[in-house]
Amino acid sequence: MIPNALRIAELTVDKQAQTLLMPVSALRQLNDLPDDIWTRINIEFYKDSADSVFKALVE
């Protein structure tokens, strides 16, 4: 579980990153994410550590 997924997404936009890798368990926290942030970054969700490594290598 990520304690503050909204702040991490905002920081991602501030640092001008294009993709954010987040656990699927953080999806509910991101419901309050403003629309302008949703359109500025690509959020990839992973289900476990093996899936996160695979997605990180593919990107």
matplotlib code that plots the C-alpha trace (Angstrom):
import matplotlib.pyplot as plt

x = [0.0, 1.3, 0.5, 0.0, -0.5, -2.0, 1.2, 3.3, 1.3, 1.6, 5.3, 5.6, 4.0, 6.2, 9.3, 8.0, 8.0, 5.8, 4.9, 4.2, 4.3, 1.8, 0.4, -3.2, -4.0, -3.4, -6.2, -8.8, -6.6, -6.2, -9.9, -9.5, -6.7, -7.5, -8.2, -5.3, -2.9, -4.6, -4.1, -0.4, 0.9, 0.5, -0.2, 0.7, -0.6, 1.0, -0.3, 2.9, 6.6, 7.2, 4.7, 6.2, 9.7, 8.3, 6.4, 9.4, 11.6, 9.1, 8.8]
y = [0.0, 3.5, 6.1, 9.1, 8.1, 11.5, 13.3, 10.8, 11.5, 15.2, 14.9, 12.9, 15.7, 18.3, 16.3, 16.1, 12.3, 10.6, 7.3, 6.4, 2.8, 2.2, -0.9, -1.6, -1.3, 2.5, 2.9, 3.9, 6.7, 8.1, 8.6, 12.1, 12.9, 16.1, 15.6, 17.7, 15.3, 12.2, 13.7, 14.6, 11.2, 7.6, 5.5, 1.8, -0.5, -3.7, -6.5, -7.9, -7.5, -9.7, -7.7, -4.4, -5.5, -6.7, -3.4, -1.4, -3.2, -3.0, 0.8]
z = [0.0, -0.9, 1.8, -0.5, -4.1, -5.1, -4.0, -5.9, -9.1, -8.6, -8.1, -11.3, -13.2, -11.5, -12.5, -16.1, -16.1, -18.7, -17.0, -13.4, -12.3, -9.4, -7.6, -8.5, -4.8, -5.1, -7.8, -5.3, -3.9, -7.4, -7.9, -6.5, -9.0, -11.0, -14.7, -15.9, -14.2, -15.7, -19.1, -18.5, -17.4, -18.3, -15.2, -15.5, -12.8, -11.6, -9.5, -7.9, -7.9, -11.0, -13.0, -11.9, -13.1, -16.4, -17.0, -16.0, -18.5, -21.3, -20.9]

ax = plt.figure().add_subplot(projection="3d")
ax.plot(x, y, z, "-o")
ax.set_aspect("equal")
plt.show()
